Amino acid sequence: MNQTKLYIFTLLLLTAALSSCKEEFKTAQVTNAAAPQPVSNVQVENLPGAARIHYTLPKDQDLLYVRATYTLASGQEMEVKSSYYNNSLLVEGFADMKPHDIKLSTVNRSEISSTPVTVPVTPLENPIWDTFRSLEAIGAFGGIRITADNEKEKNLTIMVMVDSLGEWVPSVDNIYTSTKQINRTIRGFAPNPKQFAITIRDKYMNFTDTMVTTITPLFETALPKSRYNAISLPTDAKQQYTSTGLSKMWDGDIINWPNISLTDVTINGPQWITFDTGTLAKMSRIVIWNYPEYTNNGRMYYYGGNVKTFEIWGSDNPPSDGSWNNWKLLGNFESKKPSGLPMGQQTDEDYQLANSGLSFDFDVSAPKVRYLRIKTSKNWQGSSFMAIAEVQVYGDPR
């Protein structure tokens, strides 16, 4: 038999063998029309706004998962699945502490369900109520400041409404967060007494009561960047590159290299930079856009030279020798990532907050100043150099 005929003969044998394997595989897939046995030994662990149900799985060899179905107070039908590797599942989204019936079914690989087992659960108080009880709203420069505790770190929406001709209408911004300590300012309001209505909801559309309060925002205006000027005093940090510079912090570019201020990366101790706002004012706050570094995970904030622990100082007449005489502390600050994730990891909330600029409020009792000094003791990398893309200063120059 020549090589060509041998090749064809071998190919035919392989084809026949594969066809035989396919037939054997098909006949091995037997559909099980029998319903699996239900779970047993069910125990309930009631949790805030939720419940964890523990159970013993049946011995069915083709068991695939356990399914829980239930209805929330809003009427929303819920379904939770847990694989046969687990012996518990979590049901959540409850608004009240009343009994709720959960139907548990086992499901086999043929998608045949067992007779459901009805399990009553009585959730503990939904975490939104703890957050609501800790809720505070006070006047801030240009708006109102909202603080609250979110101990369970749930995904929450703090809805802020304003009174408009006797009707409650949503403000420009709601607060969407899962951070443990909520501290946000909603701005864009004139310095006149205004009624606000504030309520909290979770992702299952469960709402708290509404807090109604009258607040008078404090006056502020954005100090024009056209008047800002870079200053280099003898003790100030130097730039790492000639392509970067202090004046790049008010060029309107919040993200692109090299339009940033990048100080000397070799200095380990505290560093500071100084600039002139060109306006004598009672400074209210500064917004800082850190430079998002390029990483394997994309553009990353809370990274590298992004300022983390720092101070802002102000002066109306800074000494030319670069000393700290005639400087007033406007505030000690720490940049906190909403998610709490370590450097190199960030959520969409982390990114969006930093990309919109991190706002830091000054001491309201501080005197009027014109010159500002940013002093950093630690960046997100753990050293002290600064990588700042843009700043905007606000205050009352009247």
Summary of the structure (lengths in Angstrom):
residues: 398
radius of gyration: 30.8
end to end distance: 104.7
largest distance: 104.7
contacts: 1212
relative contact order: 0.12
helix: 13%
strand: 45%
